[in-house]
Amino acid sequence: MPKLLTKLKKNKTQAKIKKPNFYEVILLNDDFTTMEFVVKVLQLFFNMTKLTANKIMLKIHNEGSAVCGIYPYEVAETKVLQVINFAKQNQYPLKCIMKKSI
């Protein structure tokens, strides 16, 4: 009886890495929060220079909102909560939201 050679197929399993969804963190304009406080928030929580923070603050003031950063879900959620809590502690009604990035 002839020897049967069997070929073992090597299972090539490749883990498909799914890129995380990113979210935009957006500050909204209001009539009570001072411009200086918004600049402070941008510097403190989004690591912006004073010049960049001033540009973003003016965009928020003139257009009603501006994207402050784009992060994975957990980081974006944390940033939003930090900004809201900091604003409340300082008695400002500053609103911060997150929206899924395109």
N, C-alpha and C positions, 0 to 999 in steps of 0.2 A: 504494500500500500504506500502510495507516495505521500510524502509529508506535505501537508498543506501549510503554506505560509500565510499567515494572516497579518494584514497590516493594521496596525493600531492608528487610528486617526487621532492626531493630536488636537485636542480641543483648544482652539485659540480663542480664549475669551478676553475681550478687551473691555475694560471698564470705560464706559462712556461718561466723561465728566461733563456734567451740566453746569453751565455758567450760572451764577446766582443772579436773581432779578435785582435790578438796582432801582432805587427810589430817590426822587428829588426832594430835598428839604427846602421848604418855601416859607419865607416870612411875609406876613400880610400887613399892610398899612392900617393905621388907625389914627384917630385925631388926638390921642392923649399921650402916647408913648413918645418921649423926646428923641430927637435925632441922635443925641449923644449916647443915650442908652442903647439904641439900636447898633450904633458903631461899637460900643462896648461888648454887646452880645456877639457880634460878628467876629470880633477879635478873640474873645474868650472861648467861644464854642466852635468856631470854624477856622481858627488859626489864620486869620487874615491880617495883612498889614493895615496900618491906619489908612493909607491911600486907597487900597482895595475896598476896605470896609466902608469908607466914605462914598465910593462910587456905587457900591451895592445899596447903601442906605438911600442915596438919591434916586436910584432906580425904584426902590420900594416906595419912596415918597411920591414920585412922579407917575409911576405906572400902577401902583396899588399892590404890587407883589414882586418878588424876585427869588430866583433859585440861589440858595446859599451853598449848596453842595449836593453831590450825588453819591449815595452810599448803598451797601447791601442793606436788606430789610432791618436787621437787628440794630445796626449802627444808626440808621436813619431814625428808627423808633426812639432810640436812646437820646439822640440829639434833640428831637422834638420835645420829649419829656423834660430834658434838662433846660431848654429854653423857656418852656412854659412855666416850670417851677421857679426858675430864676426871676422871671418877669413878675410872677405872683409875690415872691418874697420882697420884691422892690416896688410892689403896688402899681404895676403897669399891666394894662390889658393886652399886651403884645400876643398875637396869635402866630403859631408856627404849625404848619401842616406838612404831610408827606404825600407824594403822588408817584405812582409807578412811572418810571422813566421809559421812554420809548426806545 
